[in-house]
Amino acid sequence: MRGFTFVLAIATVLLLVGLQSGSFEQSSQVLFDVLVNKFNHQALSQEQYLQWYVLSELRAPRMFMAMFVGALLAMSGCAMQGLVRNPLADPGLIGISGGAAAAAATALALINHYPQLEIGGQYLIALSAFIGALVAVWIVLIVARTPAGMAISSLILAGVAVNALAGTHIGAISYMANDDALRQITYWTMGSLGGVTWSKVLFVGILSIPIIALYMHLRQPLNLFALGENEAQCMGLEVNKYKRLILWLVAFSVALATALCGIIGFVGLVVPHIARTIFSADHKYLMPACGALGAILMLGADTASRALFPPLEIPIGIVTSAVGAPFFLYLLAKQKRGGAIA
């Protein structure tokens, strides 16, 4: 209970700080005055109207998007680690991010080559990334399928191969693309919450609710997977059915987040370890904790991306990688020394 209270307090602080941070600074007093006038239906001055616009149309939507995306990525990482029984596993392990990036790079190159596609450019890129991620997972599942079911080792190896193919495709597209397309491809692969609108937040929110509910439903099967596949099957779990369900759910979650915000790495790797340390390895508590901590991590990363070097905004994928990569190296070093990874 103390852990959840602590998480709620951090989330509240980050929300307040995030609403004030960026190239256009807003003090707490100014925000309070604007909110009071707005909700009392009093007329806003020109300066107050600008303050309200920045707050309600620019910062608030991206902060809600950050929470949804962070929760989806963290819970998918928790599910992936539970499925393969490896604390170093990441949702990108099965080629989701690679497939999304390859498809998005193709769409960006086509949009630059055919200007008439710019009208629905954002939607084309998002749809291409989403489809690319799901196709990559479908290929991995086909390759990993055996007469006895789905082999985890084959799944990982197929994911490595698909990621390599996706990297080759992105390299070829980048080599042939013009400067504008190359700049856009590079920026997209770094991840960003810029340009988020309330319609996108509503779209992601509507889809996130059933996804999060399914992750909560999978807590007990994930606990059984931790015992081993044979033991889980002996205890009545339909192993192959739940493998497919978990993998497709992870694929859909990461594909949705990646399609709208680009590649945001290490959230699905780092957050489950933090959650295990603070709460428990029991998925009954671990899964909701990952959702809450994932939202908090993304809120913090978004705030840092806007506040570190204003008016310059750092792509959020760089911020999460700057935190996640050293943590990943620490986990590898700890595992090499034979220590137990939390």
Number of C-alpha atoms within 10 A of each C-alpha: 7 9 12 15 10 11 15 15 12 14 20 13 11 20 19 12 18 23 21 21 21 22 14 13 13 16 11 13 9 14 18 11 12 23 16 12 15 15 8 9 9 10 11 15 11 9 10 18 14 13 19 18 13 17 20 15 14 17 23 20 21 24 24 21 26 29 23 25 31 28 31 29 32 34 34 33 32 33 29 28 21 23 23 22 17 12 19 19 20 23 27 26 21 30 30 32 32 29 31 32 30 26 26 29 29 22 23 27 20 19 20 19 14 10 10 11 15 15 10 10 17 16 13 18 25 23 20 22 31 28 20 25 30 22 18 26 30 18 15 23 21 12 16 19 14 11 6 7 12 19 17 15 11 16 20 18 16 23 25 18 14 22 23 15 17 23 16 13 19 20 14 13 20 19 11 11 20 13 12 11 22 19 13 15 24 12 15 24 24 21 23 25 21 15 12 21 17 16 10 15 21 14 10 18 17 11 15 19 11 11 19 21 10 14 22 17 13 18 20 13 19 27 17 21 22 19 12 13 18 12 14 18 15 10 10 9 17 13 20 15 11 16 21 13 14 22 20 16 19 27 25 22 25 29 28 26 26 28 28 25 24 28 26 27 27 23 30 30 27 27 28 29 23 17 25 20 13 15 17 16 18 14 24 16 15 25 29 21 27 32 26 24 27 30 27 24 23 28 26 24 25 30 25 20 24 20 21 14 12 14 11 12 18 20 23 28 26 19 21 24 18 13 16 19 15 11 16 16 11 13 20 15 12 13 14 10 9 9 11 9 15 14
